[in-house]
Amino acid sequence: MIPELIKENIFLEDGQIISIETGKLACQANGTAVVRMGKTSLIATIVISKKEKEGINFLPLIIDYKENYSAGGKIPGGFIKREIRPSDEEVLTMRLIDRLLRPLFPQNFLKEIQIIIYLLSYDINVLPDGLAGLVASAAVSISGIPFKGPVSAVRIIRFKNSFLINPGIKSVKKSDINLIIGGTKNSILMIEGEMKEISDNEIIYFIKIAHFFIKLQITAQINLIKNLKIKRNNLPVFNNLNFIYLKTKIKYIFYEKIYCFYKQASYIIREILLLKINNYFLYDNIILNEDEQNYIFEILKKEIFREIILKENHRLDGRSLDDLRKIWSKTNFLPSVHGSAIFYRGETKALSTVTLGSSLDVKKIDNVILQDQQKFYLHYNFPPFSTGEIKLLKGISRREIGHGNLAQRALKNIIPFKTPYTIRVVSDILESNGSSSMATVCASTLALMDAGITIKRPVSGISMGLIINFLTDEAIILSDILGDEDNIGDMDFKITGTKFGITACQMDINFPGSNYEMLLNSIFKAKNCLLFLINKILNTIKYPRFSFKENYPKICYFEIKKKFIGTVIGSGGKIIQEIKTSTNTNLKIEEKENLGIIEIYGKTEKQIKNAILKIKKLIVFTKKEKLYKVKIKYIKNSELIILLPSGQTMDLKKYENFKNFNLSSFLRKGDWIKIKSVKKNGKINFKRII
């Protein structure tokens, strides 16, 4: 029996069509959906385990996204010739989908969930990551799992003063606003993007436009579900415990003690408290294992902490709602590097370093979607000691890739376009208690200025939080949130910008109930914080250094005629490699019109001068009427090989004045002769001087 295809179409204003379909592919998964727009196609599947996973107290959700090279008509590079580990771009898409879907699953649903999305076909005019949220939500909704959806996401850009929905890569590169926005029919859940110093009203305007198209996609999913007649599964309860009874009882008996823990935030007090709670329930013949204790305690702690903030209007560390933590920063923290700075904000400390390189150090991106070279890139490291933990260092985590990308987006548009250097920034988080990515932005701005990079303007970053009173709908916005405030709160809104506008943002909301006024208020408060932080940055270093440090690398550009490019490179690259090795420099040659542009990169002026001298010796025979003394390396009737001062060899027999001479009768190997260059009919010739 051939499976029946069920399909829904979404008609966009520009005439494009997005289709959602199911029923044909991957029928053994719990839910499958295919989304198509133009020639871009994605498939999403969801599989749910039959049993609950033991020993955990969190939602076991796994998101995987994979771009098949065949989708773009490519074969993977490298020796293995197959897709191996996820690229940074794929990891960023996984994070987008996770942030969109995770808040809408019941937290006490402990069956493993795996959602896999494949890019099946790629159209250069439609980027797939803007459709990934739609296809994932459709697959989840079809599966019947408990889910407060459907949801969707779109990419929206501003291009030539108008907006585009789910555009192609060429338009994105030329845009000044580039956002991916996700949400439900009634609220926004997730924002991710970069801008070129835009205002708060502009960003809200584009969020509203995106939300309109999100609603269209959600309506299509609802219609698809109706056609399939999906029934929701019953919601399992965490280990069948009566949480309402347990929470109420613990709250009544231990409220003051948990409040004391809130005041002191001590690990020892927490352990004593958990032991007392467990001992108390032994009298009721209720035995709690460690995971159950932690789960109940964390839920209760979250409730009590939220109550305290709402009632007392002050924070976990005693600050008022709008206060920032104490700030301290210093540049030139590591004198031997090209640029460095350390930035403290409370218990969050970021150390950023800047390294200047040549064009050979660019970050090359070559995947299904994009072939590009980045002259500016930022890497973010989050070691376990920063939070007092022990973990194996197994490579770069998804969090590190995501936070590094956010900081890179925040800074990339303030880097001078004409800088000759490749710039690598590394941020190491030495201590973390909330908003380490925003501390990275501040530390990296300072480090760039310390390195002498003439950035347009300083950039700072702040993370805003939110506590909602669901009984009164009162919303309290928190500036510069702590790690615990992030965990117990309803929003994490990271915003970066200059004094002229926003450069990047990342927002996650943990409940489906946000509104535009709340977002606008958060951005307005964040802007005041950004200006305050920019002043702190300028108090540390007012301007980028007027000159580079003593140990900075030097770059020189040297032009030669196009015909001499092969002479400088040599057979199999031997000559250029010899120049690199002997002068301790890096060389790169590019052909431009009738010239060869040589980029020479070295640590000292002397190294660069030595490299230039060697290149000049290679192309020495370029001037009219000049005398040279050369040594004979090899001689026969058909050949006269001479050794140039540069070490390169040349056959004089190919030149007109030497063709008809039998020089072996009066010259020997090792003899020195004088020759003179003669320019005739635009060509260089040589004649022997006796």
C-alpha positions, -999 to +999 in steps of 0.1 A: +000+000+000+014+034-010+013+059+019-009+089+014+007+123+012-009+150+033+001+186+025-005+222+035+006+253+016+016+287+030+013+316+005+037+345+010+030+381-002+060+380-026+044+350-044+066+323-028+051+292-014+061+272+017+047+236+018+045+213+048+039+176+041+038+143+058+029+107+053+054+096+026+088+095+043+103+080+075+070+065+085+085+045+114+094+076+134+068+089+158+065+121+137+078+132+103+075+164+083+090+178+051+091+215+044+098+230+010+104+265-002+117+270-037+142+243-042+152+241-005+138+210+013+142+198+049+130+167+066+125+164+104+118+133+124+110+128+161+115+095+180+103+091+216+116+063+239+091+039+253+103+042+289+113+070+311+150+076+315+162+069+350+186+090+371+177+123+356+155+153+366+155+172+334+139+170+299+162+145+279+158+163+245+184+158+217+184+180+187+205+171+156+207+190+124+227+179+094+234+195+060+240+168+034+266+180+008+246+163-019+218+189-012+240+216-028+255+193-054+289+191-037+312+163-025+328+168+010+364+178+010+392+161+029+405+126+028+374+107+041+350+124+016+319+122+038+301+143+063+317+138+098+314+162+127+288+191+126+301+224+113+297+255+135+268+266+113+250+233+119+256+236+156+241+271+157+210+258+139+207+230+165+208+256+192+181+277+175+157+247+173+164+236+209+158+271+222+125+274+203+111+240+213+124+232+248+103+256+268+071+241+253+077+205+265+065+195+300+095+195+323+084+163+340+083+144+307+113+121+312+111+100+281+141+106+257+132+127+227+154+129+196+147+153+168+168+149+136+166+174+108+183+168+074+188+193+046+178+174+015+180+200-012+194+235-012+184+266-032+208+295-031+178+318-028+164+303+004+186+297+035+174+265+053+180+276+090+150+299+087+128+269+079+143+245+105+120+257+133+089+252+112+098+216+101+109+206+136+076+220+151+055+202+125+072+168+132+067+173+170+030+183+166+023+153+143+039+129+169+011+136+195+037+142+223+026+166+250+036+200+235+024+236+239+027+242+202+028+244+173+054+271+169+075+284+141+105+306+132+114+328+102+145+347+091+138+383+083+164+408+069+164+444+057+177+446+022+176+478+001+152+494+027+127+466+025+122+433+044+127+398+030+115+366+046+137+335+044+161+351+019+192+337+001+228+341+013+237+369-011+209+391+002+219+383+038+255+394+032+242+428+020+216+434+047+219+457+077+194+437+098+195+399+100+172+382+125+158+347+131+127+350+152+106+322+167+073+322+186+038+309+191+006+323+177+004+348+206+039+355+217+076+357+207+099+330+223+132+334+207+153+360+188+188+357+174+206+381+151+229+409+142+223+445+131+243+476+121+236+499+150+198+500+147+173+516+171+149+498+196+118+508+175+133+494+144+139+460+160+104+459+174+090+468+140+108+438+124+097+415+152+061+424+145+065+417+107+082+383+115+054+374+139+028+379+112+045+352+090+051+330+121+013+330+126+007+319+089+030+290+094+014+280+127-021+281+111-008+257+084+004+233+110-029+234+128-047+226+096-023+197+089-029+183+124-067+185+119-064+165+087-044+139+105-068+138+136-039+137+161-046+129+197-023+141+225-007+114+247-013+114+284+013+133+304+034+110+326+043+123+361+078+123+375+081+088+391+044+090+400+051+113+430+024+137+442+043+169+436+016+192+448+014+174+482+052+173+486+059+208+475+031+223+497+043+203+527+080+212+523+072+248+516+051+251+548+077+235+570+110+246+554+101+281+540+123+300+565+152+277+560+151+279+522+148+317+526+180+316+547+197+296+519+186+324+495+203+349+517+236+329+521+236+308+489+258+282+507+264+248+492+267+233+528+234+248+539+218+233+508+231+198+516+219+200+552+185+212+540+182+183+516+191+158+543+165+174+567+138+172+540+146+136+533+146+126+570+112+144+575+096+123+547+110+091+561+083+095+589+056+095+562+072+064+546+081+084+515+117+076+505+133+101+481+164+093+461+190+119+453+175+129+419+140+133+434+154+154+463+172+177+440+143+180+416+118+189+443+142+212+460+151+231+428+114+235+419+106+248+454+137+270+455+126+286+422+091+293+435+103+309+468+131+329+451+105+343+426+081+352+455+109+370+473+119+391+443+083+399+435+074+409+471+106+426+482+118+441+448+154+432+454+178+406+439+194+374+451+226+394+458+209+424+474+209+447+444+179+467+432+162+457+400+182+481+378+216+479+395+246+464+377+273+445+396+306+461+404+328+465+373+366+465+369+387+462+338+423+465+326+440+466+293+475+453+284+469+425+309+493+402+291+521+424+278+536+398+254+504+394+232+493+417+205+463+430+226+446+419+258+421+429+284+404+415+315+368+425+324+352+418+358+314+421+363+307+407+398+316+371+398+319+369+360+354+374+346+365+373+310+400+375+297+402+384+260+433+383+238+438+396+202+463+381+177+471+397+144+478+375+114+482+376+077+457+367+050+470+331+053+453+330+087+418+338+076+391+314+087+379+294+057+343+283+056+334+257+030+302+239+036+269+232+017+256+268+021+286+290+022+321+294+008+337+324+026+368+337+043+365+356+076+393+381+084+378+386+119+367+358+141+362+352+178+365+320+199+349+316+233+362+291+259+342+281+290+364+258+311+348+238+340+368+256+367+349+288+359+320+274+378+339+253+402+332+220+384+353+190+372+347+179+336+367+162+309+379+186+282+364+168+252+365+196+227+343+226+219+308+225+233+277+237+215+274+264+242+309+277+234+302+278+197+269+297+203+283+322+228+313+329+206+292+334+176+270+359+195+300+379+206+315+378+171+283+391+156+283+419+182+318+431+171+322+423+135+306+454+120+328+478+141+361+463+127+377+486+101+370+473+066+405+481+052+426+465+080+454+444+064+454+420+093+434+389+100+422+394+136+416+365+160+400+372+194+399+346+221+378+350+252+386+327+282+360+328+309+379+326+342+348+328+365+312+327+356+280+337+374+258+348+346+262+366+313+297+355+304+291+361+267+283+398+274+314+401+295+332+386+265+319+415+243+332+441+268+366+424+273+371+419+236+363+456+228+390+466+253+414+440+239+409+453+203+416+489+214+446+477+233+459+460+201+456+493+182+427+482+160+409+514+151+373+502+158+345+525+148+331+527+184+332+507+216+306+479+219+292+466+253+268+439+262+242+433+289+219+404+298+183+413+309+160+390+329+123+389+337+101+376+365+064+373+358+037+373+385+013+350+367-016+359+391-014+397+384+005+397+351+031+420+366+064+419+348+096+428+367+127+434+344+161+426+359+193+442+346+226+422+345+212+389+357+230+363+378+232+326+369+205+317+395+183+346+382+186+331+347+176+297+360+145+309+380+135+337+357+113+338+326+137+355+301+173+358+291+177+387+267+213+394+257+217+428+239+249+444+226+254+478+210+273+511+206+261+545+217+243+547+183+224+515+183+221+477+187+246+454+170+234+419+181+209+402+203+198+368+216+166+363+235+150+332+251+117+333+269+107+303+291+069+308+288+045+314+259+033+348+270+056+377+259+043+409+243+058+437+224+056+463+252+076+440+275+103+435+248+105+472+242+108+480+279+136+454+282+155+470+252+150+505+266+164+495+300+193+476+283+203+507+263+208+526+295+230+498+308+250+497+275+258+534+277+269+530+313+292+501+303+306+521+273+316+549+297+333+523+319+352+510+288+363+545+279+374+552+314+398+522+310+411+532+276+398+563+258+410+555+223+426+526+204+463+527+207+478+551+182+505+526+173+508+489+176+529+472+203+566+465+198+559+428+192+532+433+166+537+416+132+545+437+101+528+434+068+542+448+035+527+447+000+551+444-029+541+446-066+558+428-095+549+424-131+526+395-139+552+377-160+575+373-129+550+355-107+562+321-119+598+332-113+591+341-077+571+309-070+596+286-088+591+250-099+568+233-074+569+263-052+606+257-043+618+293-045+590+309-025+593+282+001+631+289+003+624+327+008+599+319+036+623+296+054+654+317+051+637+350+061+612+336+086+583+353+068+550+343+053+544+352+016+512+351-005+510+361-041+477+372-058+473+380-095+456+413-101+452+426-137+488+428-150+504+427-116+514+402-090+506+415-055+529+399-029+519+401+007+549+397+031+542+390+068+570+390+093+576+397+130+604+423+123+611+450+097+645+432+090+627+399+081+605+418+056+634+437+041+653+405+036+624+389+018+619+419-005+656+419-013+655+382-023+624+389-045+642+419-062+672+397-070+649+372-087+635+398-110+668+417-114+669+418-152+642+444-157+662+476-163+676+489-195+714+491-200+725+475-167+758+455-161+758+423-141+785+399-130+774+362-131+790+328-126+788+299-151+772+269-136+771+246-166+781+249-203+776+228-234+771+237-271+733+238-266+732+254-231+749+281-211+735+280-176+745+309-153+740+314-116+722+346-107+731+365-074+697+353-060+707+317-065+683+312-094+697+297-127+691+310-163+700+297-197+717+325-217+715+305-250+679+313-254+688+350-259+696+363-294+732+374-287+743+340-274+725+317-299+753+313-325+783+312-302+802+281-293+813+294-259+826+261-246+859+266-266+870+295-244+847+294-212+847+268-184+824+259-155+830+283-126+842+312-147+828+347-140+815+368-169+800+402-173+767+406-192+747+436-201+709+439-204+696+454-236+660+464-242+650+458-278+614+459-292+600+459-257+620+428-248+650+422-226+681+407-243+717+402-231+751+405-245+785+395-232+810+422-221+846+412-227 
